[in-house]
Amino acid sequence: MTKEQELMQYLHNKVFDPILDSKKCPAKIKSGVNLTVGRMGRLSAEKMVQYFWSALATENAITFSKHLKAEGLTRFEDVMEEFRDKFNDSWLRK
């Protein structure tokens, strides 16, 4: 498994799939998640990690996160510590 696959598998399990599989999740949110999956899927592992961290700070990401939270859905913020511990610089250098 490549680093990119490992990272995407983690994000699918922890964040993306719970949202995409949710019956109560609005289509607009699912569309945003699919857009994120598509964007990240074209990146190197290093760029995926950068994308994750930038997705916590941009105005659009903050607004999207608030929508997810209002729906009771998992957000990048909810897995931030585990992500940081797992996908750090030493993992990227392996």
Contact map, one row per residue, 1 for C-alpha under 8 A:
1110110000000000000000000000000000000000000000000000000000000000000000000000000000000000000000
1111110000000000000000000000000000000000000000000000000000000000000000000000000000000000000000
1111111000000000000000000000000000000000000010000000000000000000000000000000000000000000000100
0111111100000000000000000000000000000000101110010000000000000000000000000000000000000000000000
1111111110000000000000000000000000000000000000000000000000000000000000000000000000000000000000
1111111111000000000000000000000000000000000000000000000000000000000000000000000000000000000000
0011111111100000000000000000000000000000000010010000000000000000000000000000000000000010000000
0001111111110000000000000000000000000000100000000000000000000000000000000000000000000000000000
0000111111111000000000000000000000000000000000000000000000000000000000000000000000000000000000
0000011111111100000000000000000000000000000000000000000000000000000000000000000000000000000000
0000001111111111000000000000000000000000000000000000000000000000000000000000000000000000000000
0000000111111111110000000000000000000000000000000000000000000000000000000000000000000000000000
0000000011111111110000000000000000000000000000000000000000000000000000000000000000000000000000
0000000001111111110000000000000000000000000000000000000000000000000000000100001000000000000000
0000000000111111111000000000000000000000000000000000000000000000000000000111000000000000000000
0000000000111111111100000000000010001000000000000000000000000000000000000000000000000000000000
0000000000011111111110000000000000000000000000000000000000000000000000000000000000000000000000
0000000000011111111111000000000000000000000000000000000000000000000000001100000000000000000000
0000000000000011111111001000010010000000000000000000000000000000000000001100000000000000000000
0000000000000001111111001000010010000000000000000000000000000000000000000000000000000000000000
0000000000000000111111100000000000000000000000000000000000000000000000000000000000000000000000
0000000000000000011111111000000000000000000000000000000000000000000000000000000000000000000000
0000000000000000000011111000000000000000000000000000000000000000000000000000000000000000000000
0000000000000000000001111100000000000000000000000000000000000000000000000000000000000000000000
0000000000000000001101111110110000000000000000000000000000000000000000100000000000000000000000
0000000000000000000000011111110000000000000000000000000000000000000000000000000000000000000000
0000000000000000000000001111111000000000000000000000000000000000000000000000000000000000000000
0000000000000000000000000111111100000000000000000000000000000000000000000000000000000000000000
0000000000000000000000001111111110000000000000000000000000000001001100000000000000000000000000
0000000000000000001100001111111111000000000000000000000000000000000000000000000000000000000000
0000000000000000000000000011111111100000000000000000000000000000000000000000000000000000000000
0000000000000000000000000001111111110000000000000000000000000000000000000000000000000000000000
0000000000000001001100000000111111111000000000000000000000000000000000000000000000000000000000
0000000000000000000000000000011111111100000000000000000000000000000000000000000000000000000000
0000000000000000000000000000001111111110000000000000000000000000000000000000000000000000000000
0000000000000000000000000000000111111111000000000000000000000000000000000000000000000000000000
0000000000000001000000000000000011111111100000000000000000000000000000000000000000000000000000
0000000000000000000000000000000001111111110000000000000000000000000000000000000000000000000000
0000000000000000000000000000000000111111111000000000000000000000000000000000000000000000000000
0000000000000000000000000000000000011111111000010010000000000000000000000000000000000000000000
0001000100000000000000000000000000001111111000000000000000000000000000000000000000000000000000
0000000000000000000000000000000000000111111100000000000000000000000000000000000000000000000000
0001000000000000000000000000000000000011111111110000000000000000000000000000000000000000000000
0001000000000000000000000000000000000000011111110000000000000000000000000000000000000000000000
0011001000000000000000000000000000000000001111111000000000000000000000000000000000000000000100
0000000000000000000000000000000000000000001111111100000000000000000000000000000000000000000100
0000000000000000000000000000000000000000001111111110000000000000000000000000000000000000000000
0001001000000000000000000000000000000001001111111111000000000000000000000000000000000000000000
0000000000000000000000000000000000000000000011111111100000000000000000000000000000000010000000
0000000000000000000000000000000000000000000001111111110000000000000000000000000000000000000000
0000000000000000000000000000000000000001000000111111111000000000000000000000000000000000000000
0000000000000000000000000000000000000000000000011111111100000000000000000001000000000000000000
0000000000000000000000000000000000000000000000001111111110000000000000000000000000000000000000
0000000000000000000000000000000000000000000000000111111111000000000000000000000000000000000000
0000000000000000000000000000000000000000000000000011111111001100000000000001000000000000000000
0000000000000000000000000000000000000000000000000001111111001100000000000001100000000000000000
0000000000000000000000000000000000000000000000000000111111101100000000000000000000000000000000
0000000000000000000000000000000000000000000000000000011111111100000000000000000000000000000000
0000000000000000000000000000000000000000000000000000000011111110000000000000000000000000000000
0000000000000000000000000000000000000000000000000000000001111111000000000000000000000000000000
0000000000000000000000000000000000000000000000000000001111111111100000000000000000000000000000
0000000000000000000000000000000000000000000000000000001111111111110000000000000000000000000000
0000000000000000000000000000000000000000000000000000000000111111111000000000000000000000000000
0000000000000000000000000000100000000000000000000000000000011111111100000000000000000000000000
0000000000000000000000000000000000000000000000000000000000001111111110000011000000000000000000
0000000000000000000000000000000000000000000000000000000000000111111111000000000000000000000000
0000000000000000000000000000100000000000000000000000000000000011111111100000000000000000000000
0000000000000000000000000000100000000000000000000000000000000001111111111110000000000000000000
0000000000000000000000000000000000000000000000000000000000000000111111111110000000000000000000
0000000000000000000000000000000000000000000000000000000000000000011111111000000000000000000000
0000000000000000000000001000000000000000000000000000000000000000001111111000000000000000000000
0000000000000000000000000000000000000000000000000000000000000000000111111100000000000000000000
0000000000000000011000000000000000000000000000000000000000000000000111111110000000000000000000
0000000000000110011000000000000000000000000000000000000000000000000110011111010000000000000000
0000000000000010000000000000000000000000000000000000000000000000100110001111111000000000000000
0000000000000010000000000000000000000000000000000001001100000000100000000111111100000000000000
0000000000000000000000000000000000000000000000000000000100000000000000000011111100000000000000
0000000000000000000000000000000000000000000000000000000000000000000000000111111110000000000000
0000000000000100000000000000000000000000000000000000000000000000000000000011111111100000000000
0000000000000000000000000000000000000000000000000000000000000000000000000001111111110000000000
0000000000000000000000000000000000000000000000000000000000000000000000000000011111111000000000
0000000000000000000000000000000000000000000000000000000000000000000000000000001111111100000000
0000000000000000000000000000000000000000000000000000000000000000000000000000001111111111000000
0000000000000000000000000000000000000000000000000000000000000000000000000000000111111111000000
0000000000000000000000000000000000000000000000000000000000000000000000000000000011111111000000
0000000000000000000000000000000000000000000000000000000000000000000000000000000001111111001000
0000001000000000000000000000000000000000000000001000000000000000000000000000000000111111111100
0000000000000000000000000000000000000000000000000000000000000000000000000000000000111111111100
0000000000000000000000000000000000000000000000000000000000000000000000000000000000000011111110
0000000000000000000000000000000000000000000000000000000000000000000000000000000000000011111111
0000000000000000000000000000000000000000000000000000000000000000000000000000000000000111111111
0010000000000000000000000000000000000000000011000000000000000000000000000000000000000011111111
0000000000000000000000000000000000000000000000000000000000000000000000000000000000000000111111
0000000000000000000000000000000000000000000000000000000000000000000000000000000000000000011111
